């Protein structure tokens, strides 16, 4: 008789064995060089995101509270320095040699992104902001201390419209890339078998791209009388798992397990399972901001019994779907995450013990044994099935999970966990269970093992899990504690399944690491000084009152820059004052600006904007009559747009994703028409296009015609992705004088207006005929049903089916004005509704030609 691993260790040395065995086995997992026993497939669980839900692809700077404006005091030059804000509401950026939206700034040889607080800062006149000279880089240190900026060479501040001058400090933020591990908002961790989520329930969301996790976990329990009377059963296991996010929607994971069971009622007493490997992948999709759905696959590679090496025939596969609802996305927020798993496990673990059971049968006395199908003494026992995790049936698994997100102490997060799992056996293998009743007609088995067909759902494995995961202030670190509580399958045992443990204690520690540079956000303060041209009229020693008195003899220009094409206001136009040493201004969202105060006379302004020809705007400020107030002057400054050409780019592929060269016609306004063709790589590129509406038609005879409508913005571009279907040799649609003849019926899902997938190529061929035959001006799509069911229901269904075909033709590019629909219900059968075949012929859609031009 073939036996399993005998008594090797016992007592206090068992725990040390498996800590060492886990490390050793993990080093040889790739070659399956592991110790003797194998474990079957196990349920997958996951650990979830924390409560910050941050993204790292485009980190946003934390905006500081804006400081109140300083007392209104005019000061003389120099101009104030630019605060390190990347973007502020208009009037906006400083005029420089670089584009206005540039936010790059060199800080200690690294690229620092400056982000503003999103609030308008109050500055004095003028309304706009100054053009800076090339400044020396501001020195920033890692200490977060306020940097020193040379005032004389600093960039000018960004004043806003209609504000008085001010002197003071403005706060900004600086983002500095520094190395580091995963930030708390990204600290998700592995389940027992590697995928991210709770303890065993998989989360639908993959971890952040570029993150990597390691987890070391253990499970154990002990019970006297678990399977056999006074059996003194004990169990301990160790799991080393890893997961990595290799794509924004894809996560890969794996785990290596080492498990030992000791049971005093069995010989041998100790059973070991070392080196079973689980590999998997998970993908997800965001349905709603708070809801993700996804799928996962796990491959279980099991080692042989009593030897070393993978038994590939026992390789098992689990496929599953998962959904996650993050209630923290609601308003008001609820610190709760819900998960749902539905999976099917193709369990082939019974292949591990088939040779053992045959050897045991052959060892029985031939004169004292039944036939192989009627003998039970050679079968593995319930203790062996549990120790080796052997199942003779597949499993449909259902899992529910809930995870709270609490922060009892700043920087420390506690995630309470609750999960429920249920396995429903499926006898895919066709196992014929031998049931031996304790007495004739009894449903109680004579021994420990019964059969699923008799014991039923009491033997199904069901358990709930309660626990918590704790994330201390150490970034990326996590520890968890959880307990499985068996609900069914813990006392009723069947030959098809491994017993379910009455409880299981689990402990683990994990670490998450982000391979990308971390962004540190730090607030700094920069002194800023605002100058006003009114200071030029003040002499040294003048009081504030005397200086203010000079202002009443001057006026401002309140201008508005608009396009000559459609009088649309131009935001972000640069207004410079010719012959005056004054900083330039930017126009706001309404194209407006408010100038400095000027004495009577001519003021010349040069106005520029990307996309427009350079322009000028000259005004004359007259001298007010004696005693009259000096009033501001309102002007309109037009700019002429430059030619605004755009381009179209894209790819053309066939339905097998192969690039194809196809002929197309691009049509636009004013009778514009251009024949184009994709190259041999499928690339499409059309340049020099004016802004407007366009229509691209695929005219190649080898493919079904397609029409794509799009609008090209000024200087814009449009991306086309064409998937083309080749025209069949045997055409299913032919043109008649007053109709289109369809050689096949357009099929629908029974009782609905949903077009069957296999009929979509037929509808595409109808569209192809209509797009190529421009002389057909109007068709009528007619729906018909058989005579079964109420008349009003049939009438409505025939109309809905005709309209479904119309909608699909419109999606394929046929103009709506060429299509109309009509439903006839069961009123126009083509054959008597007396057989199922005839009724099927009467359920149809016809296409009639109502208007057409004669052929030339």
Residue pairs with C-beta under 8 A, 6 or more apart in sequence:
1 359
1 360
1 363
2 306
2 355
2 356
2 359
2 360
3 267
3 268
3 306
4 36
4 37
4 268
4 271
4 305
4 306
4 384
4 387
4 388
5 36
5 37
5 268
5 270
5 271
5 272
5 306
6 268
6 269
6 270
7 268
7 269
7 270
8 270
8 272
9 17
9 270
10 262
10 269
10 270
14 234
14 236
14 260
14 262
15 236
17 260
18 218
18 236
18 237
18 238
18 258
18 259
18 260
19 238
21 35
21 238
21 258
21 274
22 216
22 238
22 239
22 240
22 256
22 258
23 240
25 34
25 35
25 256
25 258
25 274
25 275
26 240
26 256
28 34
28 275
29 256
29 275
29 277
32 275
32 277
32 301
32 303
32 308
32 309
32 310
33 275
33 308
34 274
34 275
34 276
34 303
34 308
35 272
35 274
35 275
35 303
35 308
36 272
36 274
36 303
36 305
36 306
36 307
36 308
37 259
37 271
37 272
37 273
37 274
37 303
37 305
37 306
37 387
37 388
38 273
38 276
38 302
38 303
38 304
38 305
38 311
38 314
38 349
38 352
38 388
38 389
39 257
39 259
39 273
39 276
39 302
39 388
39 389
40 300
40 302
40 316
40 347
40 349
40 352
40 388
40 389
40 390
40 391
40 498
41 278
41 298
41 300
41 316
41 318
41 345
41 347
41 349
41 389
41 391
41 395
42 192
42 193
42 257
42 278
42 389
43 193
43 200
43 397
43 399
43 421
43 423
44 191
44 192
44 193
44 194
44 195
44 197
44 200
44 201
44 202
44 280
44 296
44 298
44 318
44 320
44 341
44 343
45 191
45 192
45 193
45 195
45 197
45 198
45 199
45 200
45 201
45 202
45 399
45 401
45 419
45 465
46 190
46 191
46 195
46 196
46 197
46 198
46 200
46 201
46 202
46 203
46 339
47 188
47 189
47 190
47 191
47 196
47 197
47 198
47 199
47 203
47 415
47 469
47 478
47 480
47 510
48 188
48 196
48 197
48 198
48 203
48 205
48 324
48 337
48 339
48 403
48 415
49 185
49 186
49 187
49 188
49 203
49 205
49 207
49 326
49 337
50 184
50 185
50 186
50 187
50 188
50 405
50 413
50 415
50 471
51 185
51 328
51 335
51 405
51 407
51 413
52 183
52 184
52 185
52 186
53 185
53 326
53 328
53 329
54 183
54 185
54 186
55 208
56 183
56 186
56 208
56 209
56 210
56 514
56 516
56 519
57 209
57 248
59 175
59 519
59 521
60 115
61 86
61 113
61 114
61 115
61 173
61 174
61 175
61 521
62 173
62 521
62 523
63 115
63 116
63 117
63 118
63 119
63 173
64 117
64 171
64 172
64 173
64 523
65 117
65 171
66 117
66 119
66 121
66 170
66 171
67 168
67 169
67 170
67 171
69 121
69 122
69 123
69 166
69 168
70 166
70 167
70 168
70 169
71 166
71 167
71 168
72 124
72 164
72 165
72 166
73 165
73 166
73 167
73 544
74 124
74 165
74 531
74 532
74 534
74 535
74 538
74 544
74 547
75 165
75 167
75 529
75 530
75 531
75 532
75 535
76 531
76 535
77 531
77 535
78 151
78 152
78 154
78 529
78 531
79 130
79 132
79 154
79 156
79 157
79 529
79 531
79 583
80 130
80 151
80 154
80 156
80 157
80 527
80 528
80 529
80 530
80 531
81 135
81 149
81 151
81 154
81 155
81 156
81 157
81 526
81 527
81 528
81 529
82 94
82 132
82 135
82 154
82 155
82 156
82 157
82 158
83 116
83 121
83 157
83 158
83 170
83 171
83 172
83 526
83 528
84 105
84 112
84 114
84 138
84 172
84 173
84 174
84 524
84 526
85 114
85 115
85 116
85 117
85 158
85 170
85 172
85 173
86 103
86 113
86 114
86 115
86 116
87 93
87 101
87 103
87 115
87 116
87 118
88 116
88 118
88 119
88 120
88 121
88 158
89 118
89 119
89 120
89 160
90 571
90 572
90 586
90 587
90 588
90 589
91 127
91 128
91 129
91 158
91 159
91 160
91 161
91 585
91 586
91 587
91 588
91 593
92 100
92 129
92 158
92 572
92 586
93 100
93 101
93 102
93 129
93 158
93 586
94 100
94 129
94 130
94 131
94 132
94 155
94 156
94 158
95 129
95 130
95 131
95 132
95 574
95 576
95 583
95 584
95 586
96 102
96 131
96 132
96 155
98 104
99 610
100 572
100 586
103 113
103 114
103 115
104 111
104 113
105 111
105 112
105 114
105 137
105 138
106 112
106 137
107 137
107 138
107 140
107 174
107 176
108 139
108 140
110 176
110 177
111 177
112 140
112 174
112 175
112 176
113 175
114 172
114 173
114 174
114 175
115 172
115 173
115 175
116 172
116 173
117 171
117 172
117 173
120 160
121 157
121 158
121 160
121 170
122 160
122 163
122 166
123 129
123 157
123 158
123 159
123 160
123 163
123 165
123 166
123 530
124 159
124 163
124 164
124 165
124 166
124 530
124 532
125 159
125 162
125 163
125 164
125 165
125 532
125 534
125 556
125 594
125 596
125 597
126 159
126 532
126 533
126 556
126 582
126 583
126 585
126 594
126 595
126 596
127 159
127 160
127 161
127 162
127 163
127 585
127 593
127 594
127 595
128 159
128 161
128 575
128 583
128 584
128 585
128 586
128 593
128 594
129 156
129 157
129 158
129 159
129 583
129 584
129 585
129 586
130 155
130 156
130 157
130 159
130 583
130 584
131 156
131 576
131 583
131 584
132 154
132 155
132 156
133 153
133 155
135 149
135 150
135 153
135 154
135 155
136 150
136 153
138 147
138 148
138 149
138 526
139 147
139 148
140 147
140 174
140 176
140 524
141 147
142 176
142 178
144 522
144 523
144 524
146 524
146 525
146 526
147 524
147 526
149 526
149 527
151 527
151 529
156 583
157 170
157 528
157 529
157 530
159 530
161 588
161 592
161 593
161 594
162 594
165 530
165 531
165 532
166 530
167 528
167 529
167 530
168 527
168 528
169 525
169 526
169 527
169 528
170 525
170 526
170 528
171 523
171 524
171 525
172 523
172 524
172 525
172 526
173 521
173 522
173 523
173 524
174 521
174 522
174 523
174 524
175 519
175 520
175 521
175 522
176 519
176 520
176 522
177 517
177 518
177 519
177 520
178 517
178 518
178 519
178 520
179 517
179 518
180 475
180 514
180 517
180 518
180 520
181 475
181 476
181 511
181 512
181 513
181 514
181 518
182 208
182 211
182 475
182 476
182 512
182 513
182 514
183 475
183 514
183 518
184 411
184 413
184 471
184 475
186 207
186 208
186 211
186 512
186 514
187 471
187 475
187 476
187 478
187 512
188 196
188 203
188 207
188 208
188 211
188 213
188 512
189 196
189 213
189 215
189 469
189 478
189 480
189 510
189 512
190 196
190 213
190 214
190 215
190 241
190 242
190 243
190 253
190 255
190 510
191 197
191 198
191 199
191 200
191 201
191 202
191 241
192 199
192 200
192 217
192 219
192 239
192 241
192 255
192 506
192 508
193 200
193 239
193 241
193 253
193 255
193 278
193 280
193 298
194 215
194 241
194 242
194 243
194 253
194 254
194 255
194 278
194 280
195 202
195 203
195 243
195 251
195 253
195 280
195 282
195 296
195 298
196 202
196 203
196 205
196 206
196 207
196 213
196 243
196 251
196 253
196 282
197 203
197 339
197 401
198 339
198 401
198 403
198 417
198 419
198 465
199 401
199 417
199 419
199 465
199 467
199 480
199 482
199 506
200 399
200 419
200 421
200 465
201 322
201 339
201 341
201 399
201 400
201 401
201 419
201 421
202 282
202 296
202 320
202 322
202 339
202 341
202 399
203 322
203 324
203 337
203 339
204 284
204 292
204 293
204 294
204 322
204 323
204 324
204 339
205 284
205 292
205 294
205 324
206 245
206 247
206 248
206 249
206 250
206 251
206 282
206 283
206 284
206 294
207 213
207 243
207 245
207 251
207 512
208 245
208 514
209 245
209 246
209 247
209 248
210 245
210 514
210 515
210 516
211 244
211 245
211 512
211 513
211 514
211 515
212 242
212 243
212 244
212 245
212 512
212 513
212 514
212 515
213 241
213 242
213 243
213 244
213 510
213 511
213 512
213 513
214 240
214 241
214 242
214 510
214 511
215 239
215 240
215 241
215 242
215 508
215 509
215 510
215 511
216 238
216 239
216 240
216 508
216 509
216 510
217 238
217 239
217 241
217 480
217 506
217 507
217 508
217 509
217 510
218 236
218 237
218 238
218 239
218 506
218 507
218 508
219 235
219 236
219 237
219 239
219 504
219 505
219 506
219 507
220 234
220 235
220 236
220 237
220 504
220 505
221 234
221 235
221 501
221 502
221 503
221 504
221 505
222 233
222 234
222 235
223 233
223 502
223 503
224 230
224 231
224 232
224 233
225 231
226 233
226 263
226 499
226 501
226 502
227 233
227 263
227 265
227 382
227 383
227 386
227 448
227 493
227 499
228 263
228 265
228 383
228 448
229 265
230 264
230 265
231 263
231 264
231 265
231 266
231 383
232 262
232 263
232 264
232 265
233 261
233 262
233 263
233 264
233 383
234 261
234 262
234 263
235 259
235 260
235 261
235 262
235 501
235 504
236 259
236 260
237 257
237 258
237 259
237 260
237 273
238 257
238 258
238 259
239 255
239 256
239 257
239 258
239 508
240 255
240 256
241 253
241 254
241 255
241 256
242 253
242 254
242 255
243 251
243 252
243 253
243 254
244 251
244 252
244 253
245 251
246 252
249 283
249 284
249 285
250 281
250 282
250 283
251 281
251 282
251 283
252 279
252 280
252 281
252 282
253 279
253 280
253 281
253 282
254 277
254 278
254 279
254 280
255 277
255 278
256 275
256 276
256 277
256 278
257 273
257 275
257 276
257 277
257 278
258 272
258 273
258 274
258 275
259 272
259 273
259 274
259 387
259 389
260 270
260 271
260 272
260 273
261 270
261 271
261 383
261 386
261 387
262 269
262 270
262 271
263 269
263 271
263 383
263 387
265 383
266 381
266 383
266 384
271 383
271 384
271 387
271 388
273 303
273 387
273 388
273 389
274 303
275 303
276 300
276 301
276 302
276 303
277 300
277 301
278 298
278 299
278 300
278 301
279 298
279 299
279 301
280 296
280 297
280 298
280 299
280 318
281 296
281 297
282 294
282 295
282 296
282 297
282 322
283 294
283 295
283 296
284 292
284 293
284 294
284 322
285 292
285 293
285 294
286 292
287 293
289 329
290 325
290 326
290 327
290 328
290 329
290 330
291 323
291 324
291 325
291 326
292 323
292 324
292 326
293 321
293 322
293 323
293 324
294 321
294 322
294 323
295 319
295 320
295 321
295 322
296 318
296 319
296 320
296 321
296 322
296 343
297 317
297 318
297 319
297 320
298 317
298 318
298 320
299 315
299 316
299 317
300 315
300 316
300 317
300 318
300 349
301 310
301 315
302 310
302 311
302 314
302 315
302 316
302 349
302 352
303 309
303 310
303 311
304 310
304 311
304 352
305 352
305 353
305 355
305 356
305 388
306 356
311 351
311 352
313 348
313 351
314 348
314 349
314 350
314 351
314 352
315 348
316 345
316 346
316 347
316 348
316 349
317 345
317 346
318 343
318 344
318 345
318 346
318 397
319 343
319 344
319 346
320 341
320 342
320 343
320 344
320 397
321 341
321 342
321 343
322 339
322 340
322 341
322 342
323 339
323 340
324 337
324 338
324 339
324 340
325 337
325 338
325 339
326 337
327 333
327 334
327 335
327 336
327 337
327 338
328 334
328 335
328 336
328 337
328 405
335 404
335 405
335 406
336 402
336 403
336 404
336 405
337 402
337 403
337 404
337 405
338 400
338 401
338 402
338 403
339 399
339 400
339 401
339 402
339 403
340 399
340 400
340 401
341 397
341 398
341 399
341 400
341 401
342 397
342 398
342 399
343 396
343 397
343 399
344 394
344 395
344 396
344 397
344 426
345 394
345 395
345 396
345 397
346 394
346 428
347 391
347 393
347 394
347 395
349 388
349 389
349 390
349 391
350 390
350 391
350 392
350 429
350 431
352 388
352 390
353 380
353 384
353 388
353 390
356 380
357 378
357 379
357 380
358 378
360 377
360 378
360 379
361 369
361 372
361 375
361 378
363 378
364 375
364 377
364 378
369 375
369 377
373 432
373 434
374 434
375 434
376 434
376 436
379 434
379 449
379 495
380 388
380 390
381 448
381 449
382 448
382 449
382 493
382 499
384 390
385 391
385 497
385 498
385 499
386 498
386 499
386 501
388 498
389 498
390 498
391 425
391 496
391 497
391 498
392 429
392 431
392 495
392 496
392 497
393 425
393 426
393 427
393 428
393 429
393 431
393 452
393 496
393 497
394 425
394 426
394 427
394 428
394 429
395 423
395 424
395 425
395 426
395 461
396 423
396 424
396 425
396 426
397 421
397 422
397 423
397 424
398 421
398 422
398 424
399 419
399 420
399 421
399 422
400 419
400 420
400 421
401 417
401 418
401 419
401 420
402 417
402 418
402 419
403 415
403 416
403 417
403 418
404 414
404 415
404 416
404 417
405 413
405 415
406 413
406 414
406 415
406 416
407 413
407 414
408 414
411 472
411 473
412 470
412 471
412 472
412 473
413 470
413 471
414 468
414 469
414 470
414 471
415 468
415 469
415 470
415 471
416 467
416 468
417 465
417 466
417 467
417 468
417 469
417 480
417 482
418 464
418 465
418 466
419 464
419 465
420 462
420 463
420 464
420 465
421 461
421 462
421 463
421 464
421 465
422 460
422 461
422 462
423 460
423 461
423 462
424 460
425 452
425 460
425 496
425 497
427 452
427 496
431 495
431 496
433 451
433 452
433 453
433 494
433 495
433 496
434 451
434 495
435 445
435 450
435 451
435 453
435 454
436 445
436 446
436 447
437 443
437 444
437 445
437 446
438 444
438 445
438 446
443 454
443 455
444 450
445 451
445 454
445 455
448 493
449 493
449 494
449 495
450 459
450 492
450 493
450 494
450 495
451 494
451 495
451 496
452 459
452 494
452 496
452 497
455 492
455 494
457 488
458 488
458 489
458 491
458 492
459 488
459 489
459 492
459 493
459 494
459 497
460 488
460 489
460 497
461 486
461 488
461 489
461 497
461 500
462 486
462 487
462 488
462 489
462 500
463 484
463 485
463 486
463 487
463 500
463 501
464 484
464 485
464 487
465 482
465 483
465 484
465 485
466 482
466 483
466 485
467 480
467 481
467 482
467 483
467 506
468 480
468 481
468 482
469 478
469 479
469 480
470 478
470 479
470 480
471 477
471 478
472 479
476 511
476 512
476 513
476 514
477 509
477 510
477 511
478 509
478 510
478 511
478 512
479 507
479 508
479 509
479 510
480 506
480 507
480 508
480 509
480 510
481 506
481 507
482 505
482 506
483 503
483 504
483 505
483 506
484 501
484 503
484 504
484 506
485 502
485 503
486 500
486 501
486 502
486 503
486 504
488 500
489 497
489 499
489 500
490 499
490 500
490 501
490 502
493 499
532 596
532 597
533 582
533 596
533 597
533 598
534 547
534 550
534 551
534 554
534 596
534 597
535 547
537 547
537 550
537 554
538 546
538 547
538 550
551 597
552 629
552 630
553 599
553 630
554 597
554 598
554 599
554 630
555 597
555 598
555 600
555 621
555 630
555 631
555 632
555 633
556 594
556 595
556 596
556 597
556 598
556 632
556 633
557 594
557 595
557 598
557 603
557 605
557 619
557 621
557 632
557 633
557 635
558 592
558 593
558 594
558 595
558 632
558 633
558 634
558 635
559 575
559 592
559 593
559 594
559 595
559 605
559 617
559 634
559 635
559 636
559 637
560 569
560 587
560 590
560 591
560 592
560 593
560 634
560 635
560 636
560 637
561 569
561 570
561 573
561 575
561 587
561 591
561 592
561 593
561 607
561 609
561 617
561 637
561 638
561 639
562 568
562 569
562 570
562 591
562 636
562 637
562 638
562 639
563 569
563 570
563 612
563 638
563 639
563 640
563 641
564 638
564 639
564 640
564 641
565 640
565 641
569 587
569 589
569 590
569 591
569 592
570 587
570 591
570 609
570 612
570 639
571 587
571 588
571 589
571 590
571 591
572 586
572 587
572 609
573 586
573 587
573 591
573 607
573 608
573 609
573 612
573 639
574 584
574 585
574 586
574 607
574 608
574 609
575 584
575 585
575 586
575 587
575 593
575 595
575 605
575 606
575 607
575 617
575 637
576 584
576 605
576 606
576 607
576 608
577 584
577 595
577 596
577 603
577 604
577 605
578 604
578 605
578 606
578 616
579 604
582 596
585 593
585 595
586 593
587 593
594 632
595 603
595 605
598 621
599 621
600 621
600 622
600 623
601 620
601 621
602 618
602 619
602 620
602 621
603 618
603 619
603 620
603 621
604 616
604 617
604 618
605 616
605 617
605 618
605 619
605 637
606 614
606 615
606 616
607 614
607 615
607 616
607 617
607 637
607 639
608 614
608 615
609 639
611 641
611 642
611 644
611 714
611 715
612 639
612 640
612 641
612 642
613 639
613 640
613 641
613 642
615 637
615 638
615 639
615 640
617 635
617 637
619 633
619 635
621 633
624 630
624 631
641 714
643 690
644 690
644 691
644 714
644 715
645 687
645 688
645 689
645 690
645 715
646 689
646 690
646 691
646 712
646 713
646 714
646 715
646 716
646 717
646 718
647 685
647 686
647 687
647 688
647 689
647 717
647 718
648 666
648 684
648 685
648 686
648 689
648 694
648 696
648 712
648 717
648 718
648 720
649 683
649 684
649 685
649 686
649 717
649 718
649 719
649 720
650 683
650 684
650 718
650 719
650 720
650 721
650 722
651 659
651 678
651 682
651 683
651 684
651 720
651 721
651 722
652 659
652 660
652 661
652 662
652 678
652 682
652 684
652 722
652 724
653 659
653 660
653 682
653 721
653 722
653 723
653 724
654 660
654 703
654 723
654 724
654 725
654 726
655 723
655 724
655 725
655 726
659 678
659 680
659 681
659 682
659 683
660 678
660 682
660 703
660 724
661 677
661 678
661 679
661 680
661 682
662 677
662 678
662 698
662 700
662 702
662 703
662 722
662 724
663 675
663 676
663 677
663 698
663 699
663 700
664 675
664 676
664 677
664 678
664 684
664 696
664 697
664 698
664 699
664 700
665 673
665 674
665 675
665 676
665 696
665 697
665 699
666 672
666 673
666 674
666 675
666 676
666 686
666 694
666 695
666 696
667 673
667 674
667 694
667 695
667 696
667 697
668 689
668 690
668 692
668 693
668 694
668 695
669 692
669 693
674 686
676 684
676 686
678 684
678 722
684 720
684 722
689 712
690 712
691 712
691 713
691 714
691 715
691 716
692 711
692 712
693 709
693 710
693 711
693 712
694 709
694 710
694 711
694 712
694 718
695 707
695 708
695 709
696 707
696 708
696 710
696 720
697 705
697 706
697 707
697 771
697 813
698 704
698 705
698 706
698 707
698 722
698 724
699 705
700 724
701 727
702 726
702 727
703 724
703 725
703 726
703 727
704 724
704 725
704 726
704 727
704 764
704 765
704 767
704 768
705 767
705 768
705 771
705 772
705 813
706 722
706 724
706 771
706 812
706 813
707 771
707 812
707 813
707 814
708 720
708 722
708 813
709 813
710 718
710 720
711 718
712 718
725 761
725 764
727 765
727 768
728 765
731 743
731 765
732 742
732 743
732 744
732 762
732 765
733 740
733 741
733 742
733 743
733 762
733 765
733 766
733 768
733 769
734 740
734 741
734 743
735 741
735 769
735 773
736 849
737 849
738 848
738 849
739 846
739 847
739 848
739 849
740 766
740 769
740 779
740 847
740 849
742 762
742 766
742 845
742 846
742 847
744 759
744 762
745 759
745 840
745 841
745 843
745 844
745 845
746 755
746 756
746 759
746 762
746 763
746 801
746 805
746 844
746 845
747 755
747 756
747 758
747 759
748 754
748 755
748 756
748 759
748 801
748 804
749 756
751 797
753 797
753 800
753 801
753 803
753 804
754 804
755 763
755 804
755 805
755 808
760 808
763 805
763 808
763 809
763 812
764 812
766 805
766 809
766 847
767 808
767 809
767 812
767 813
767 814
770 776
770 779
770 809
770 814
770 818
771 812
771 813
771 814
775 852
775 853
775 854
775 855
776 818
776 849
776 851
776 852
777 818
777 851
777 852
777 853
778 817
778 818
778 819
778 820
778 849
778 850
778 851
778 852
779 818
779 819
779 820
779 847
779 848
779 849
779 850
780 820
780 821
780 822
780 847
780 848
780 850
781 802
781 803
781 805
781 806
781 809
781 819
781 820
781 821
781 822
781 845
781 846
781 847
782 802
782 821
782 822
782 823
782 824
782 845
782 846
782 847
782 848
783 797
783 798
783 799
783 800
783 801
783 802
783 805
783 821
783 822
783 823
783 824
783 845
784 798
784 823
784 824
784 825
784 826
784 828
784 829
784 842
784 843
784 844
784 845
784 846
785 794
785 797
785 798
785 825
785 826
785 842
785 843
786 794
786 826
786 829
786 833
786 839
786 840
786 842
786 843
787 794
787 826
787 829
787 833
787 839
787 842
788 794
788 833
788 839
791 825
791 826
794 825
794 826
795 823
795 824
795 825
796 823
797 823
797 825
798 823
798 824
798 825
799 821
799 822
799 823
800 823
801 823
801 845
802 821
802 822
802 823
802 845
803 821
805 821
805 845
806 816
806 819
806 820
806 821
809 819
810 816
810 819
820 850
826 833
826 842
829 838
829 842
830 841
830 842
830 844
831 838
831 841
831 842
832 838
833 839
833 842
